[in-house]
């Protein structure tokens, strides 16, 4: 199964692709999984992918100030980058962060 294409090949972004995504493809090693998740993290960093979540949480914590502790569960956490962003952005807030992923390499990559 080919999951990538040459960089110079144009992509039709009019419709969502039905091709398998790298993050959903079976991987044979922890190193390959980590590489795939790092690529996704780079895209999130470039596009501000976590900003909407962090902004929403900021509003929720403001509304619920003093009513913690809070538990946030990230399903499909990968390397845990969203949870790390939450921990950094809300340092001092009474929160428990839990990452869950069905990929056996996720825990190793998150550590």
Phi, psi and omega per residue, in radians:
X1 nan 2.152 3.117
X2 -1.595 2.175 -3.072
X3 -1.969 -0.027 -3.139
X4 -2.309 2.863 3.114
X5 -2.366 2.838 3.120
X6 -0.990 2.541 -3.096
X7 -1.041 -0.615 -3.072
X8 -1.458 -0.026 3.118
X9 -1.389 2.185 -3.137
X10 -1.226 2.577 3.120
X11 -2.009 2.416 3.058
X12 -1.489 1.907 -3.106
X13 -1.721 0.249 3.132
X14 -1.129 -0.668 -3.115
X15 -2.224 2.668 3.088
X16 -1.123 2.360 3.108
X17 -1.219 2.504 3.062
X18 -1.704 0.063 3.117
X19 -1.232 2.614 3.096
X20 -1.059 2.489 3.103
X21 -1.546 2.617 3.131
X22 -0.936 -0.733 -3.071
X23 -1.210 -0.281 3.141
X24 -1.754 -0.116 -3.111
X25 -1.359 2.551 3.066
X26 -1.142 2.429 3.117
X27 -2.142 2.560 -3.031
X28 -1.623 -0.212 -3.080
X29 -2.562 2.746 3.082
X30 -1.113 -0.623 -3.134
X31 -1.124 -0.742 3.127
X32 -1.163 -0.743 3.098
X33 -1.032 -0.841 -3.129
X34 -1.032 -0.716 3.118
X35 -1.092 -0.761 -3.141
X36 -1.107 -0.804 -3.119
X37 -1.165 -0.630 3.081
X38 -1.077 -0.666 3.102
X39 -1.106 -0.736 3.116
X40 -1.126 -0.718 3.111
X41 -1.086 -0.666 3.104
X42 -1.093 -0.750 3.102
X43 -1.087 -0.789 3.117
X44 -1.056 -0.701 3.134
X45 -1.149 -0.730 -3.116
X46 -1.219 -0.571 -3.070
X47 -1.735 -0.017 -3.105
X48 1.204 0.588 -3.023
X49 -0.992 -0.483 -3.113
X50 -1.639 -0.198 -3.082
X51 -0.963 -0.788 3.130
X52 -1.062 -0.681 3.130
X53 -1.155 -0.802 -3.119
X54 -1.142 -0.659 3.109
X55 -1.155 -0.732 3.123
X56 -1.114 -0.784 3.121
X57 -1.077 -0.676 3.117
X58 -1.012 -0.772 3.111
X59 -1.146 -0.707 -3.141
X60 -1.160 -0.776 3.136
X61 -1.126 -0.605 3.103
X62 -1.147 -0.727 3.124
X63 -1.177 -0.581 -3.027
X64 -1.855 0.388 -3.061
X65 -0.908 2.268 3.114
X66 1.414 0.010 -3.084
X67 -1.786 0.151 -3.127
X68 -1.192 -3.085 0.160
X69 -1.376 2.764 3.139
X70 -2.020 2.563 3.016
X71 -2.070 2.241 3.081
X72 -2.055 2.218 -3.138
X73 -1.978 2.175 3.089
X74 -1.805 1.854 3.103
X75 -1.461 2.182 -3.046
X76 1.413 0.807 -2.967
X77 -1.289 -0.257 -3.135
X78 1.011 -2.179 -3.139
X79 -1.475 -0.001 3.103
X80 1.479 0.315 -3.055
X81 -1.148 -0.636 3.090
X82 -1.135 -0.765 3.126
X83 -1.099 -0.663 3.077
X84 -1.127 -0.691 3.101
X85 -1.115 -0.696 3.100
X86 -1.134 -0.799 3.141
X87 -1.034 -0.717 -3.134
X88 -1.239 -0.748 -3.081
X89 -1.243 -0.530 -3.046
X90 -2.095 0.607 3.087
X91 -0.972 2.268 -3.116
X92 1.697 -0.246 3.066
X93 -1.418 2.489 -3.103
X94 -1.385 1.449 -3.119
X95 -2.250 2.614 3.012
X96 -2.009 2.194 -3.098
X97 -1.895 2.270 -3.096
X98 -2.225 2.236 3.074
X99 -1.898 2.337 3.123
X100 -2.259 2.319 3.097
X101 -2.614 2.469 -3.126
X102 -1.520 -0.064 3.097
X103 -1.447 2.215 -3.089
X104 -1.108 -0.312 3.139
X105 -1.562 -0.129 -3.035
X106 -1.117 -0.773 -3.103
X107 -1.102 -0.774 3.121
X108 -1.067 -0.742 -3.130
X109 -1.187 -0.650 3.141
X110 -1.157 -0.600 3.125
X111 -1.231 nan nan
